[in-house]
Amino acid sequence: MANFLFVLRSNDNEKATRCFQFAKIAHSKGHSVNIFLIDSGVDWAIKGRDGSTRTTTGDCVGDYLPYLVEKQVPVGVCTPCAKNRQLDEAGFNSNMILDGGPHLIDMAAESKIFNF
């Protein structure tokens, strides 16, 4: 099986929906999956954020993110991006932790990467 790294750098609903959709598909097929949130993408780490806004294809973040949380798919949240937005792990979903660039680079060296 392959290693996949999904990097989300936007709080845009459509980009987030696609990122989480493809991460769910890869994980459900048995691949190793990591997600990393950077820039305004860190906003998706917030527990309880409304993910019900539908995209033009009719799906939404709420169709995929709960699976990733339930299956504890690892999500790294850029530490400086989160701290500068006054976000901390206490308010994150249970599968999300503060993380940094060195770990992102290590994961990227061993993975097929999708950027959103």
N, C-alpha and C positions, 0 to 999 in steps of 0.2 A: 504494500500500500504506500501511498505518497504522503509527504508532509506538505500541508498547505498553510500559508500565512495570509490572512485577510487584514489589510490596513485600511481603516476608515478615518479620513481626515476632515469630514464635513458633518454638520448636524442636519444636512439636507435629508428629508424623509425618503426620497427615491433612492439616493445613494445608500443610505442605511438599510433600507429594505432589501436591496440587491446584495449588499455585503452579507447580511445575516441569512438571507435565503441561500446563497451559495455555500456559506459556511455550514449551514444545516444539512444541505445536500451532501457535501463532502464528508461530514461527520457520520451521517446516517449510512453512507456507503463504506464505512470502516476506515476512512483515512484519518491521519493525525491532523488536527486542526488547532491553530492558534489564531487569535484575533488581537489586533493592537489598535487602540484608539489614540489618535493624535489631533492636534489643533482643535477645532470646534467639534470634532467627532467625540471628544471626551464627554460631551453632554449626554450621550447615549448610555453612559455608565450609571446615570442617576436612577436609583430604584424608584419604580412607580411612574416613570415618565410615560406620558401618553403615547402609545405606539399604534393608535387606531386610525390615523389618517391614511386613507387609501391612495395608492399610486394610480396612474392611468391604466395599469393592468389589473387593478382590483385587489391587489394584496397589500399588506402593510407590515411594518416592523413587528406588530403584535402576533403575526402569523408565524414568526420564526424565532424571535428573541426568547420567548419562554422556554422553548426546547433547549436552546443553548445554555440557559441558566439551569434548567432542570438536570441536564446531562453534565453540568459543570465543565463545559468547554472553556478552556482558559482564555481570559481576556486581560491583556495588559493595558493599563491606562497611563499615558504619558504623565509623569510626575509634574514637570513644570507647567504643562498645559492645564492640568487639573488644579494645581495649587494657585495659579494665576487667576483661576475662575472661582476660587474659594471652595473647591470640591475636595472631599476626602473620602477615604474608604468606608467610613461609617454610613455614608449615603449611597454606596454602590450596590449593585446586584451582587449576590453571593459568589459568583464565579469571576469577579473582577477585582484586580489589585493594581496599586500604583506600581509602575515599572519604568525603566529607562531605556535610553538609546542603545547602550551596550548590549542589552539582552535582545532588543529588536534586531540589531545587526547579526547577532549570533543565530537567531531564528531564521533570518533572511538567508543566511549562508547555506542553510540546510533545507530550504523550502521552495516550493513554487509559490509565487507571490501574486496576489490580486490587490489592486489599489482602487479605492473608491473615494 
